[in-house]
Amino acid sequence: MPLLWIKALHLITALAWVLGDLYGPKLLVYFTQPDTTPDQRAMLTTQLKRLVLFVATPGLVIALLSGVTLIINTPGLMGSGGWLHVKLMFALILMGFHGYLLLESKTMAEQPDVIINRNPRYYKLLSKVPELCMVVIIVMAIVKPF
Ligand code: HEM
């Protein structure tokens, strides 16, 4: 498959991954708010589970595989400067964040009180992690500043 098709696949799937990791914390914020009803909480639990399992996780796996394919098939890429290393470091942080979101969606389903008792500000602050990762990754990949 020509490399440009792999790059297109990489961008499409990275989008699905980032979308899930950006929206997940917002669903957790709604879940913790005191005026949210039990019915709404049940719906938010299903939404987070589907978002993380069926959108973001497949996106992560395919973006990772296509990213590694790009590295293997682009001679000199690893030595082209620090931008790729910074991009990969933030992609790794985003993967860790995704793992945490998976755990949170499990806790939401099995021990909802643990999540309800958290301060909504915790999740608002947490949502800055994928936002920062997305900005750094895209600036590194497009601008290649160093
Ligand atoms: C899973 C880890 C990832 C790996 C191993 C990886 C690897 C790569 C590689 C090797 C390239 C080609 C760079 C070049 O030839 O100039 C690339 C391009 C790119 N990646 Fe990733 N990437 C990963 C995650 C992500 C994520 C999460 C995003 C989105 C937030 C992303 C967005 C991009 C963009 C925008 C490009 C530029 C495409 C272009 O040249 O037009 N990547 N990636």
Residues whose N, C-alpha, C, O or C-beta is under 5 A from the ligand:
A	BS01	HEM	A14 V18 A63 L64 G67 V68 L70 I71 A91 M134 I137 I138 A141
